[in-house]
Amino acid sequence: MNDVTSDGYVGREDPTTAQDDFNAQAFLIQQILNGNWTITLGQVKSVTGGGATASPPVVSVQPMVNQTDGQVNPTPHGNINNVPAFRLQGGSGAFIADPVVGDIGLLACAMSDISAVKQNKAPANPGSFRTFSPSDAMYFGALLGAAPSQYVQITPNGINIVFPGGASVALSSSGIVLNFGSLNISLGSGGAVFNCPVAFASTVSGEAGGGGTINFGNASTTTTGTQTMADATIGGRDFLSHAHTGVQPGGGDTGPPA
């Protein structure tokens, strides 16, 4: 008999469920199949392990679609523990973005017990006869996430790397652009372009060779042509200890550096 209340039919039964033996058996089979876990959405509740120098982490995940009774009263799921998390990896190379608490991702349940394979990381017999069980879940993230503040973006034109705070690196066939606040550097086939403020102070102190400081007032500079400076040298000699050639002893001043 159908179980009917003032709210209508209870659970998954409908007016045809007990109409004949076939419908009744089909209903029972469907109820058994409904006990199998396949794929659902889960939220990360804790993360164990992971990081740049370790294997992918395991996570504790709560299925997000509530259980309901015949009157659609909800009962939240408990957490599923020791769930292996996916990492994009090939051999010893990996892209590491381990899940964090609060992430939402795909929770997929294996058709057989995978506990022995998880432990041995090698082919093994199923650890039990269970099938399509949440105990054999795997987590693939992330879905339904917020907009990221740092990311690696691969586009048809190149690769963009964006850091928290807005710093970025753009790589493409036309060159490299580095943007770190007020410092902007472009490297391409046309050469290198540096766009950044240059500040100088306004005093001169110390003596040559004595570790003094030389400052020239706050200013901005513009240069054209080829400019070369290697380890603060003048004429191939150290800036603080370079010598002037062709000088005759006397009371006059020297000329400019050679």
Buried (B, 14 or more C-beta within 10 A) or exposed (E): EEEEEEEEBBBEBEEEBEEEEEBEEEBEEEEEEEEEBEEBBBBBBEBEEBEEEEEBBBBBBBBBEEEEEEEEEEEEBEBBBEBBBBBEEEEEEEEEBBBEEEBBBBBBBBEBBBBBBBEEEEEBEBBEEBBBBBBBBBBBBBEEEEEEEEEEEEEEEBEBBBEEEEBBBBBBEBBBBBBBEEEEBBBEEEEEEEEEEEEEEEEEEEEEEEEEEEEEEEEEEEEEEEEEEEEEEEEEEEBBEBEEEEEEEEEEEEEEEB
